[in-house]
Amino acid sequence: MIRGKLTDLLNVSRSAVSQWESVEGSSPSTQHLLQIASLLKVSFE
């Protein structure tokens, strides 16, 4: 999924997604993980 589209769908900034992708960055919240799983049609436990 394209980062820009993900930021629009989750209503977060591009820098937030960059942080999630970075080894030293922050992790997405549980709510965002649930939203990402739903968008990708995968389960999240």
C-alpha positions as a LaTeX table, in Angstrom:
\begin{tabular}{lrrr}
\hline
Residue & $x$ (\AA) & $y$ (\AA) & $z$ (\AA) \\
\hline
Met1 & 0.00 & 0.00 & 0.00 \\
Ile2 & 1.29 & 3.46 & $-0.83$ \\
Arg3 & 2.30 & 5.47 & 2.24 \\
Gly4 & 0.27 & 8.51 & 1.16 \\
Lys5 & $-2.89$ & 6.45 & 0.80 \\
Leu6 & $-2.30$ & 4.84 & 4.20 \\
Thr7 & $-1.90$ & 8.25 & 5.83 \\
Asp8 & $-5.17$ & 9.40 & 4.29 \\
Leu9 & $-7.09$ & 6.27 & 5.31 \\
Leu10 & $-5.78$ & 6.35 & 8.89 \\
Asn11 & $-5.85$ & 10.14 & 9.18 \\
Val12 & $-2.22$ & 10.29 & 10.34 \\
Ser13 & 0.79 & 12.21 & 9.09 \\
Arg14 & 3.44 & 10.81 & 6.77 \\
Ser15 & 5.97 & 11.33 & 9.54 \\
Ala16 & 3.90 & 9.06 & 11.83 \\
Val17 & 4.05 & 6.26 & 9.26 \\
Ser18 & 7.78 & 6.87 & 8.81 \\
Gln19 & 8.23 & 6.50 & 12.55 \\
Trp20 & 6.37 & 3.18 & 12.48 \\
Glu21 & 8.66 & 1.95 & 9.70 \\
Ser22 & 11.86 & 2.99 & 11.47 \\
Val23 & 13.71 & 0.55 & 13.71 \\
Glu24 & 14.28 & 3.33 & 16.23 \\
Gly25 & 10.83 & 4.89 & 15.73 \\
Ser26 & 7.61 & 4.55 & 17.64 \\
Ser27 & 5.05 & 1.79 & 17.19 \\
Pro28 & 1.51 & 2.38 & 15.97 \\
Ser29 & $-1.26$ & 2.36 & 18.54 \\
Thr30 & $-3.46$ & $-0.70$ & 18.91 \\
Gln31 & $-6.27$ & 1.21 & 17.21 \\
His32 & $-4.08$ & 1.96 & 14.21 \\
Leu33 & $-2.92$ & $-1.66$ & 14.04 \\
Leu34 & $-6.55$ & $-2.77$ & 14.00 \\
Gln35 & $-7.31$ & $-0.30$ & 11.20 \\
Ile36 & $-4.30$ & $-1.44$ & 9.16 \\
Ala37 & $-5.26$ & $-5.10$ & 9.60 \\
Ser38 & $-8.79$ & $-4.32$ & 8.47 \\
Leu39 & $-7.55$ & $-2.45$ & 5.39 \\
Leu40 & $-5.25$ & $-5.33$ & 4.47 \\
Lys41 & $-7.89$ & $-7.95$ & 5.31 \\
Val42 & $-5.68$ & $-9.78$ & 7.79 \\
Ser43 & $-6.32$ & $-10.72$ & 11.41 \\
Phe44 & $-4.71$ & $-8.91$ & 14.30 \\
Glu45 & $-4.39$ & $-10.64$ & 17.64 \\
\hline
\end{tabular}
